Amino acid sequence: MLDPTRNDTQADLSAFWMPFTPNARFKAAPLMIAGAELNHYTLEDGRKVLDGSAALWCVNAGHGRSKIVEAIRSQCETLDFVSCFSNGHEPAFRLASRLAERAPGQLDHVFFANSGSEAVDTAMKIALAYHHARGEAGRFRFVGRERAYHGVGFGGLSVGGLGSNRKQFGPLLPGVCHLPHTHDLERNAFSRGQPQHGVELADRLESIIAVNDASTIAAVIVEPVTGAGGLLPPPVGYLERLREICDRHGLLLIFDEVITGFGRLGSTFASTHFGVTPDMIVCAKGLTNAAVPMGAVIVDDRIHDAIMSAAPAGPELLHGYTYSGHPLACAAALATLDVHQEEGLNDRAKSLAEQLEKQVHGLRGKPHIRDIRNMGVLAAVELEPRPGEVGARGIECRRHALDEGVLIRAAGDILLLSPPLTFTDDDMSVLVSSLGRALDRVA
Ligand SMILES: Cc1ncc(COP(=O)(O)O)c(C=O)c1O
């Protein structure tokens, strides 16, 4: 029980165990957000600041969009909730069809979850079920990659490649291998878009196959552009090579597009942008513009059909969440797709991407910068860590940027920019110039 002698504010701050947050530090100097409108947040003290991160790579269509709000409200009045376990509702089927239409290749079937983490674990289970259905249950291994972030479920954590996230949680899934990351400052520093060097890093998949035998490997999962691990665009030719090796050995290829989906690279999915079609796409975040939590896995016909035909009676896949296909999430996602279409956000993203590239590389020469990189409407400025205090410069710069009127994210000493696609040209200039002033103040 909370101490009743505490005042209300103290009690409120102590009860909420905040996710991925240094709780003690936050609660000593809380940053409270009171509201949001399009490209700005309003802080509790009334100050308006630019949202340089689209929340957490989520709010691609800007905050508080009335069309999305109205769709959720109206859906709630009509059908607040029905479980999709042996019940259907029209928006879920309509949304699945619209996602399948936009996905590349034969990715024609959609399984709904409630978050990116759940969607990643769902995709991994579908991969296992696919091989099981084809009499290849011995394919149980997954291949992830160093510096990858695939959420916090035991599956996603196992294929993820951020040691700090994994170290508290024991052995995780057995049989997971990791490809090397593609961050190569010596050869690729200050790349614009895809770095030129590193295609050969995909060949490490061949070594993993040689050691474990292809017949034990279910799937390879990568983010087309590594996000939370510090924004690492794929080297030229890298994704193509992964695809080719997977095909040669019967491995499924899963793209985790939780960040890259819904316009970040100027198309609905990064797969289309790169011209590489995976066997499954995992998405979340921008899918509903974050107005209602939702994740989804978009699955190739042949995977779906193999699982369907292996179990003609009963549920073909013993998997699902109470809220899979939640009506409010479906309504939010359908309205989000409408907003993207009506406002041409993919085209807008292309133009913002050009501005972001030009402006963010203009910061070169500011103190402590060791790399600047960008891809679509995503950019990173990487600082030399202060000796003995890794991450301190990142925290400091984020604080200075807030003083300058922009809220950005820092992954250690890497500053990440991913504004909403509704940013104006002026917003983009303000974001980058404010970051520049913040950088000038970092000791
Ligand atoms: C690439 C990627 N996959 C999965 C996730 C997990 O999504 P969620 O936090 O919705 O579970 C994230 C979250 O940032 C992500 O960036």
The ligand as an ORCA input file, in Angstrom:
! r2SCAN-3c Opt
* xyz 0 1
  C      11.908     -2.891    -35.053
  C      11.044     -3.056    -33.834
  N      10.456     -4.238    -33.619
  C       9.663     -4.442    -32.565
  C       9.427     -3.425    -31.664
  C       8.557     -3.682    -30.477
  O       7.362     -3.006    -30.587
  P       6.459     -2.762    -29.282
  O       7.211     -1.816    -28.411
  O       5.183     -2.205    -29.862
  O       6.249     -4.080    -28.653
  C      10.015     -2.182    -31.857
  C       9.784     -1.069    -30.921
  O      10.428     -0.044    -30.962
  C      10.861     -1.994    -32.970
  O      11.485     -0.829    -33.181
*
